[in-house]
Amino acid sequence: MTNTDILKAMSGIREEFVEDTACAMGYLESKKTGHRKIWRTVLIAAVIAGLLTAAAMASGLLGRKERQAQLPPDAGGQERYTFIPNGFKESPTYKGSLEWWTAFTVEMDENGGIGLDPQYREGDEKRYLISQMYFADSPQMLDTLYGIADKYKLKLYTENLSFSNEQEFYELTGAGKFTDMQLHGLDGYVFDDGSFNAECEAEIEGNNYVLSIHRIQSGSIYPYPTILKNVGEAAETDYMTAKEQGVFISVYPDNSKVISYVSPDGETFIEIALKDTDSAAPEPETLCRKLADETDFKALCLKNDRAGEILAQKRWAEDNRDIQKKIKDFEESSVYMAAKEFQDFFTENFYGFCFTGTYGMEGYADIDAELQRLGDKYSLRFAKKKSEGNEFFPGAVCYDNGAWFYNVQEENSYIQYHYIPKDALYTGLFHYTSVDEYKRAWAYETACGETVLLYSDGPDKKSGPYAFYETANAYILVQLSGIDVGTMERDADSIDWTAFK
């Protein structure tokens, strides 16, 4: 049974019976004589909301099977399926999502893969981001996506924010504390409407399990499909948790397990998928019930506007020409131009990303000659010695002209520092795309109170995101660990920029 079926079934109920029921349920204090059509709509919606947590569960309305959709078969005739994560059959979300992923699958089959064609997206940052998000890498496919979204009035996502711990998860998603279990390695991403995907590991009765937690709002085409073959018939049961929240438990023949929950208004979909990491795991449905009892699904549905607010801020280079100009000034400095000239010479004649040695090394007379030439041309000092460690990092590679570099490798990030005095010839850079080709450029006030320039991403710019900071005596260029706004700003916040003054 679908929502449409319920509405049809209720269409013949006499108005006075609806209002009598409303009084009994507390929706109306007493019978009203006017606005019957308005109240009828409101009351039917309320009844449907109730059904979503009671009779609808019993009828299988909320089961995951009601979101399984068939895709065109592959070239060998093998059937393929997907799951629409945020809409049941007959809903606009279901129909629009299925139409898009059908078109996408056919395109992939015919073209044999995704062919990047960035040129058609230039000058329209929204089209650029949407094409990346949905792998719509041709004008025709992107137009098809836009047409389907418009036809069914569905939202298209442009980008997301990543999180790497519980604090960031709660801050960006607005979710309430949803479990007392110890969660390890929680990370993931969140969209501007609060939809998110979180991955973590949890311990349940002494055993460890990998959890994938999705919260997806209805009314959108979710960008990441699950295309399956031989999906098999799931054993699906409804279950009332210890917190009296109705869920569905789906166990598949391959032993994969999914717990599904839908908010009473039918707008928010929660799924928790489990992977066993311990051979002593209990029977699948028993395990799912234990996890469901440990989870407050209503708390997972709570959301705020934080992610949307962050993503709505203008960071496009075309909106921040003054920032572009400051970066351009660096690119026109003698330090940058000399470094680029040397890199062009090095790339043409040697292997490797860049030269990390010094002047006077045995067997490198041609490099010595180039260093000497550029030093004279730009009045810069080239390095003749190097050592390890300074006041910033014990492992930094330091040169006697004051330049140094260091790579910080942590579990979820990789940050590379380049400190370049304004009179130093530095040979450690190897990304030299003009700032004109960056899609983003903005100023950001960091946690230590210093303002840095952040820039990244563009149709032809794939060399990584950077933070740029200038002092009276040096340029500090830091390659950050991720291209999304949240990661870049968190990386910038993790650095004490005042130490470089």
N, C-alpha and C positions, 0 to 999 in steps of 0.2 A: 504494500500500500504506500502511496506517495502523498505529499501534501495536497496535490491536485485532487486525488481521490477523496481525501478527507473533506475538502471544500465542496466537492460535488455532493457528497453524502449529506452535508449539512445544509445544502442550498434549499431544501424543501421544508425546513423547520419553520413553523409559524413564529412571527415576531414576538408575540406575547410570551411564548414559551422561552425564547431566548432571554427576554428581560426578566422573567421569573427566575430563571437559572442564575442570572446576573445578581439578583438580589440575594439569593441563597448563598452564592459564592462570595458575596461582599464586594462585588465590583460596582454595584449601585446601591445607594441608600434607600431609594424607593423608586417606584415606577415613574418614568418620564413619558410625556406624551409626544415630544418632538425628537428630531434627529435620530430616528430609529436606524436609518441606514448606516450612519456613522458609528453608532454604538454596536450595531450588528458586526461590522468589520472588526472593531476593537475586541469584541468578545470572542469572535471566532479565532482571532489571532491568539488570544489568551488561552483558549481551549487547546489550540494546536501546540502552544508552548508546553502546556501540561502533558499533552499526549507524548511529547518528545521525551519525557522522563518516566512515563508510565505505560499506557497501552501501546504506544508506538514501539517501545522496546520489545514488548511481547510479540508484536507482529513482525519484528525484524526490520522495521523502518530505519533504525539507526545502525544496522549492521554494516560491516565493511563490504559485504557482498553487494550492497546497494550502491557502492561507489566503484565497483569493478567495471571496466569498460573494454570492449574488444576493439583492437586495432586491425588494420589490413594485414593479411598474412605475409610472411617473408617470401623471397623468391622461390624457396623450396616448398611453399604451401604450408609452412609451420604457422600455427595460430599464435598470435601475440596479444598481450593484455597490458593494460595500465590501470592504475588506481587514481581516480580523481580525489585528491585529498581533502577538498573543501566544498563538496556539493553532491547531493544525492540525485538519482535518476529523475529526469523531467525538470530539474531546476536549471535556470539559465547558466549557473556556474558549471554544472555538469555538461550541458550541451555545448557551451562555448569552448570549454577546456578540451573536450573530446574532439571537437571539430578542428581545433588547432593542432593537437598532437597527431591526429590522423594526417593532416596536411604535411606536418613536419616529417612524419615517418615515411610517407610517400616520397617526399623530396630527398630524404636521405637515401632511400633505396635507389632512386633514379640517378642521383649524382655520385653515389658511392662515398659520401663523406661531406664534411663541412668545408666549403671553399670561402676563405676570407676575401672580402671585397670592401675595404674600408673607405674607398673614395666617395661612394655615394652618401656616406653619413656625415661628411664634413659640413660644418656650419650649423648643425642641429644636434646639440648635446643630448637631448632626450632620445632622439632616434638612435644616436650612437650607443647610449647605454642600454636601451631596450634591445637593440640588435645583438649586443654582447650577452645580455642576460638570457635571452631566449634562443641563442644560436641561429638567429634569423639573418644569415649572411649573404643575402642578395636583396636587391630592391623589391623583387616580386614577393619573396617570403615575408619581408617586413611589412609590405602593404597588405598581404594576406592576414598577418597577425593583427594589424590595426583594424582591418575590416571586421574580423571576428569579434574583437573586443568591443567595437562600436555597435555591432549587431546585437550583442547580448548585454551591453552596458557593463562590461567587466573592466576591472582595474588591471593595468600592466605595471609591473615593478621595474624600476630603473637601476637601483643599487641597494646594497645592504651595509650594515655595520657589523664588524666582528666583535666578539667578547672572548676573553681568555680566562675568566675566573667567575666565581659565584657573585662577587660584588658587582662586577660589570654586567653580569647577566640580569640581576635584579634591577639595576639602575636603568638599563636600556629597554627592558621588556615590560617593566611595571608589574611583573608577576609577584604574587605573594609567596611567602615561604610555603612550599608545597610538600615537604617531607622532612622527617627527622633523620633520615638515613644519611650516612656520610657519603658525599659525592666527591669523586676524585677526578682531576683533569677536566673539569667542566669548561667547554669552549663551544663556539658556534657562531651564528650570525643572526641578525634581526633586520626585518624590513621596516619601512616607514609606517605601516599600519599595525605594527606589533607582531606580525607573524614571525616565527623564529624556528630555527633548528638548533638543538643543543645536543652535544655528545658528552658522555661521561661514563665513569665506572662506579658501580655501587655494590655494597656488600649486603646480601640478604641471608640471614641465618648462617653466617660463616662462609658463604660462597660468593665469589665475585662474578658480576655480570656487566656487560657493556650495554648501556642504554642509549637509544636515539629518541629524543623527545621533540616532537613537532607540535607547534601551534600555528594554525593557518586560518585566516579570516575568510569567510565566504565572500563572493562577489569579485574574485580575482582569477586570473589565469596563473596558476602557480608555475614558476619557470623550470622546475626540475622534475621531469617525469620519471617514473619507474616503468620501464618497458620489459615485460617478462614473457618467457615461453614456458610451456608446461607448468603453469602456476599451480595446478592441482586444486582440488576442492578443500577449502578450509573447514575445520571443525569449529563452528562458531556458536558461542553461548553467551547469553546475557547474565550479568552478575551485579548484585547490589553490594557495594563496598561497605566497609566498617563505618564510613562517614555517610552512608546512605546516599551514595552517588551512583547512578546507573551507568555501567560500562558494558562494552562487548569485548569478549576475548576470542581472538582468532588464532588457531594453531594450524599451520600448514604441513603438508606431508614431509617437507624438508626440515621440519622441527623449528622453523622460524615462527616467532610469536609476536602478536601485536595486540595492545590494549587500546580500545577506541572510546572516546567520550565526545559528546556534542553538548554545547551549552543549551540551556532551556530555550533560548530564543533562536536556536538553530544557526547562529552566526559564527561561532567559534568551534573549531575542530581540533581536538587533541589526540595525538597518537603516541604511544610509547612502544617502541620495538625493542626486543631483548635478544641478546646474543650470549650464549653460555660460554664461560671461560673456565668452567670447572666441571669435571666429569661426574662429580657427585650431585649434580643439579637434580632437584625434585622433578616429579612428573610435570609436564609443561603447563597444564591448566592450573594445577596447584601452585606452581611458581607464580603464574600471572595473577592469581588471586591474592597471594601474599604481597606482591608489588602494588596491586591496586589498593589494597587495604592500607598500605604505607603512603599513599599518594592523595593529596587534596587537589582534585581536578578543578574545582571551582577557583582555588587560588591560582592555578596555572592559567585560568582564563582572564585574570585581572591584568589590565594593561594601562600604560601611560602614553604620552605623546613625545617622550624624550627622543626616540630614534627619528621620528618624523621631523622634529624641530632641528636636529643636527643636520639631517640630510637636506633640509629645505634652505639652509644657509647658502649664499652665493659663493661658490669657489671656482667658478669658471674663469679661465684666463681672460676671456673677452670682457668679463665684468670687473676685472682687477688689473687694468692696464698699468697702474702705478707699480704694482708688484712685479709684473712682467718687465717693466723698465729697470727696476732694481737688479733683477737677475740678469737682464741684458747688459747692464753696466759691468757686472762681474765677468760676463763672457767677453767683454771688450777690454778687460784689463790685461796688462802685460803678463801677469801670472797665468791667466787662463790661456791666452793665445800662444805663449811659449810652450805650455804643457800640451796643448793640442798639436802644435807643430811637431813636437818630439814624438807624440804618440803616432802620428801619421808616418813618420820616419820609421819608428819601431815596428809598427804593424806590417809595413811593406817589406822589411828586411829580416824580421825575427819571428819566432813563435812565442805564444803566451799572450796573456791579456795586457800586461804592462811591464815596465822595467822597474824592478825594486832594488837594483844594485846602486853602485856609486861610480863616480869618476875614478879612473886609474886601475880598474880591474884588469887582470891579465887576460889578453886575448880579445879585448873589446876596444881596440883603438878607434874603430869607426864610431862607436857610441861616444867615446871621449871627444872626438872631433865635433860631433853634433852638439854635445853639451856645451863645449867651448863656444861654438858658433852662436847658439841661442842665448847663452849667458851674456855674450858681448852685445848681441842684437837688442836684447830687452833689459840689459843692466840688472841681471838677476844672478844670485849665488847658487851654484850647483853643489850637490853633496859630494864630499870626498871620503867620509866615514859614516858608519851607522852603528847603532848600539840598541840594546833592548831595555825598555822600561823607562817611565817618567812619572811625574807626580799625578798623572791622570790614570794610567794603567800600567801595571808591572810588566805586561807582555807587549806593550806598544813597540813598534819598529820606528826608531828615532834616527834622524839624520842630523849631521853637524851644521846644516843651514837652518835648523829650527823646525823643519817639517817633520811630521810623523803620521802614522796611520795605525789603526787597530780594529780588529774584527771581534765583536761581542756575539758569541754564539750561545743562545739559551734554548730552552725546550721549545718555545713557540715563536722565537724571533731570531733574526740575524741583522745586526746593525753594524755598519762599517763607517768608521770615523776617518776623515782626512783633515788634518790641521796644516794650513799652508800660510806661512808668513808672507807678507806682501812684497818681500824682496827675494823670495826663494824660487828657484827653478825646480818644480815638482814633477816627478815622472810616474806617480802612482795612480793617476786617473785614467779611465778607459771608456767612459761614456761621454760623448760629445755631440749630442743632438741639440740643436738650437732650441731655446726656450719658446720660440715661436711655434714649435710643434708640440708643446705640452698642452694638454686639454685643461688642466687645472693649475691654478696658482693663487695662493691666498696667504694673508698674514695671520699668524696664530699666536696669541699670548699664552705662554706655557705656565706650568704650575709654579715655576720659580720667578715668574713675573717678567721674564724677558720675551720679546717678540721675535719670532723666527719666520722665515718665508718657507712655505711648503709648496711643492709642485710635483706633478706626476701625470702619467696617462695621456694618451692621445692616439688617434688612428695609426700613426706611424711611430709612436714613441713607446717602446716596450722595455726600456733599459732599467726601469725601477724608479721608485719615489725618493725624493730628496728633501732634506731640511737644510736651509742655508742661513748662516749667521755670520755677521761681519763685526769685527772689533776694530780699534784704531790701527792695529798692527797685523792682523791676520784675517784670513777667510777660513771658516769652518764649514765643511760640506759633509753631511751625514746621510748615507744611504739607509733608508728605513726598511722595515721588515715586510710591509704589505702596502698595496695600492689603495685600499679602502680608507675612507676618511677617518673612521674610528681608530684603526691601527696606526695611521700616521700621527694623529694627534696624541694618542697614548704614548707612542715611542718618543715624541717630542717632549712630553711631560716627564718622561723618565730620565731626562738629561738635565744636569745642572749647568745651564749655559753661562751662568755668572762666573763659573770657575775659569772660563776662557779669557776673561777680561784682563 
